[in-house]
Amino acid sequence: MSEETTPKTDETAPVEAQADQPAATATEESTAWKSRLRRRRRRTRSSRNADNKQIALDNAGTHSIDDAVNVLKKFKAPKFDQAVECSIHLGIDPRQADQQLRGAVSMPKGTGKSARVICFCGDDKVEEAKAAGAIEAGNDALAEKIKGGWFEFDVAIASPDMMRVVGMLGKVLGPKGLMPSPKAGTVTPDPITAVKEFAAGKSEYRNDDGGNIHAIIGRMSFSEADLVENLKFFMTTIENLRPASVKGHYMKKCVISGTMTPAVEVVLS
């Protein structure tokens, strides 16, 4: 008796087709999701943004400090009081330690923003620090509180003799940018004065990896004269901090902007 032979079928083809099907489905879903997102953005784009873009086009180019603030005030505002930020692109090499900029500055007219400040100090200065504006002050007990996960503050001030306590918090405060530093003015022999300044709105600044430096110079509710004074003060401060090793142009570009407005370029003398 001859053995019956059955035709062999290619069983791998359906498997491959099934394997390709989920990938194709995922691609289609991704494309559909992106299309829906684009439509949603078009629907939710406000007329304020369109008007502000037109104002920016009409006032393109560089402006004097006074004119730049005037143009910034022309933009249509949202329902909240926007912060006004100044960004300066510097001709520094951020990889070089002697060209890095970091510090703190108190604007002549303030910034319209207060900060939650804590102070590491001796027991004899705890009440004085709290009276100056610190929300919490102390030494070992305050350090233990932070180790336990409490971070409801914006700035930490410390006197030099308290660095033995603060040093143990380096791994906790460092990644959050809250570690006191002499360069930033947050490690000082006079912590009470530092608490008053930072609680009143003294702000820190430091260059980023691209050589840019940013600072809040006020609020949109400020008068033009106050914003002009703060802007001039900040630009002069940065100019005076020029590292000796920097060659060529130091301040390359400066712009000011509100939280939700286009930027306005300021001419550099």
C-alpha positions in Angstrom: 0.0 0.0 0.0 1.4 3.3 -1.0 1.6 5.9 1.7 -0.8 8.8 1.2 0.9 12.1 1.0 -0.7 15.3 2.1 0.3 18.6 0.6 2.4 20.7 2.9 1.2 24.1 3.7 3.3 27.2 4.5 2.4 27.7 8.2 4.9 30.5 8.6 3.1 32.9 6.4 0.1 33.5 8.6 2.3 33.8 11.7 4.4 36.5 9.9 1.2 38.3 8.9 -0.1 38.2 12.4 3.2 39.6 13.7 3.0 42.5 11.3 -0.6 43.3 12.2 0.0 44.7 15.7 2.8 47.0 14.4 0.6 48.3 11.6 -2.2 48.9 14.1 0.1 50.8 16.5 1.3 53.0 13.7 -2.2 53.8 12.6 -3.2 54.6 16.2 -0.2 56.9 16.7 -1.0 58.7 13.5 -4.6 59.2 14.5 -3.6 60.4 17.9 -1.2 63.0 16.4 -4.0 64.2 14.1 -6.4 64.6 16.9 -3.8 66.5 18.9 -3.2 68.9 16.1 -6.9 69.6 15.7 -7.3 70.1 19.4 -4.4 72.6 19.4 -5.9 74.5 16.5 -9.3 74.7 18.3 -7.8 75.8 21.6 -5.3 78.4 20.2 -6.5 81.7 21.6 -6.9 84.9 19.7 -4.5 86.5 22.3 -1.7 84.4 21.0 -2.4 85.4 17.4 -2.6 89.1 18.4 0.7 88.8 20.4 2.5 87.2 17.4 1.3 90.1 15.2 2.6 92.6 17.7 5.9 90.8 17.9 6.1 90.9 14.0 5.3 94.6 13.9 8.0 95.3 16.5 10.7 93.0 15.3 14.4 93.8 15.7 16.4 95.1 18.7 15.2 97.9 20.9 16.6 100.2 23.6 15.8 99.2 27.2 13.0 101.8 27.4 11.5 100.8 24.1 11.8 97.1 24.8 9.8 97.4 28.0 7.2 99.6 26.2 6.8 96.8 23.5 6.5 94.2 26.2 3.7 96.1 27.8 1.8 96.1 24.5 1.2 92.4 24.5 -2.2 91.2 25.5 -2.1 89.7 29.0 -3.7 86.5 30.5 -5.8 86.7 33.7 -2.8 86.5 36.0 0.1 88.8 36.8 2.9 87.5 34.6 6.5 87.4 35.7 8.9 89.4 33.5 12.2 87.5 32.8 15.5 88.7 31.4 17.6 86.1 29.5 21.2 87.0 28.5 23.3 84.8 26.2 27.0 85.1 27.3 30.2 84.4 25.4 31.5 82.2 28.2 32.6 78.6 28.2 30.5 76.9 30.9 32.9 74.0 31.1 35.6 76.3 32.5 35.2 76.8 36.3 36.6 80.3 36.2 34.0 81.4 33.6 30.9 80.1 35.4 28.6 82.8 36.9 26.6 82.2 40.0 25.3 84.6 42.6 22.2 86.4 44.0 20.8 89.9 43.3 18.3 92.2 44.9 16.4 94.2 42.3 16.0 97.9 43.2 12.3 97.7 42.8 11.9 94.1 43.9 10.6 91.2 41.9 7.0 91.0 43.2 7.7 87.6 44.6 8.5 86.4 48.1 10.4 83.2 48.9 10.0 80.6 51.7 13.3 80.8 53.5 14.8 78.5 56.2 17.8 79.3 58.3 20.5 77.0 59.8 21.8 79.0 62.7 22.7 78.7 66.4 20.0 78.4 69.1 20.6 82.0 70.1 19.5 83.3 66.6 16.5 81.1 66.0 13.9 83.6 67.1 15.7 86.5 65.3 15.8 84.5 62.1 12.0 83.8 62.3 11.3 87.5 63.0 13.3 88.4 59.9 11.1 86.2 57.7 12.3 82.6 58.0 9.5 80.0 58.1 11.8 77.6 60.0 15.1 78.0 61.8 17.4 75.8 63.8 20.3 73.3 63.4 20.3 69.6 64.1 16.5 69.3 64.6 15.9 71.2 61.3 18.3 68.9 59.5 16.5 65.8 60.8 13.2 67.3 59.6 14.6 67.7 56.1 16.0 64.2 56.2 12.5 63.0 56.9 11.3 64.4 53.6 10.3 68.0 54.4 11.1 70.3 51.5 8.4 73.1 51.8 10.9 75.9 51.3 12.6 77.7 48.4 15.9 79.0 49.9 18.2 77.6 52.6 20.5 80.1 54.5 23.3 78.9 56.7 26.0 80.5 58.8 29.5 79.1 58.2 29.6 77.3 61.6 26.4 75.4 60.6 28.0 73.8 57.6 28.9 70.8 59.8 25.1 70.2 59.9 24.2 71.3 56.4 27.1 69.2 54.9 25.3 66.0 55.8 22.3 67.1 53.7 24.3 67.5 50.4 22.9 64.4 48.8 19.4 65.5 49.7 19.5 69.3 49.0 22.1 69.3 46.1 19.9 67.6 43.4 17.1 70.0 44.3 19.2 73.1 44.0 18.6 74.0 47.6 22.1 73.5 49.0 23.5 76.7 50.6 26.5 78.1 48.8 28.9 81.0 49.5 28.8 82.0 45.8 25.0 82.3 45.9 25.2 84.3 49.1 23.3 81.7 51.1 26.3 80.8 53.3 27.1 84.0 55.2 28.3 85.2 58.6 25.2 87.4 58.7 22.3 85.0 58.1 19.7 87.3 59.5 20.3 89.9 56.8 20.4 87.2 54.2 17.0 85.9 55.4 15.5 89.4 55.1 16.8 89.8 51.6 15.8 86.5 50.2 12.4 86.6 51.9 11.8 90.0 50.3 12.6 88.6 46.8 16.3 88.4 46.4 16.9 85.9 43.5 19.7 83.6 42.6 21.1 83.3 39.2 23.6 80.9 37.5 24.5 80.2 33.9 23.2 77.0 32.2 25.2 74.7 30.0 24.5 76.9 27.0 26.1 80.0 28.5 22.7 81.6 29.2 21.7 83.3 32.4 18.1 84.1 33.5 16.5 86.2 36.2 13.1 87.5 37.0 13.2 91.3 37.0 9.6 92.1 38.0 5.9 91.6 37.2 3.8 92.9 34.4 1.9 95.0 37.0 5.1 97.0 37.6 5.3 100.4 36.0 7.5 100.8 32.9 9.9 102.9 34.9 10.3 100.2 37.6 10.9 97.5 35.0 13.4 99.7 33.2 15.3 100.3 36.4 15.4 96.6 37.3 16.5 95.6 33.8 19.3 98.2 33.7 20.5 97.1 37.2 20.6 93.4 36.2 22.4 94.0 32.9 25.0 96.2 34.7 25.4 93.6 37.4 26.2 90.8 34.8 28.4 93.1 32.8 30.5 93.9 35.9 30.9 90.1 36.6 32.7 89.5 33.3 35.4 86.8 33.9 38.9 87.9 33.1 39.5 84.8 30.9 36.6 85.6 28.5 37.8 86.8 25.1 35.7 88.6 22.4 32.1 89.5 22.9 30.8 88.9 26.4 27.1 89.8 26.3 25.9 88.5 22.9 22.2 88.7 23.1 19.6 89.9 25.7 15.8 89.4 25.6 13.0 90.1 27.9 9.6 88.3 28.0 6.5 87.7 30.1 5.4 84.2 31.2 3.1 84.0 28.2 4.4 86.5 25.7 6.9 86.5 22.9 10.4 87.7 23.6 11.6 91.3 22.9 15.3 91.7 22.0 17.2 94.4 23.8 20.1 96.2 22.1 23.5 95.8 23.7 25.8 98.8 23.8 
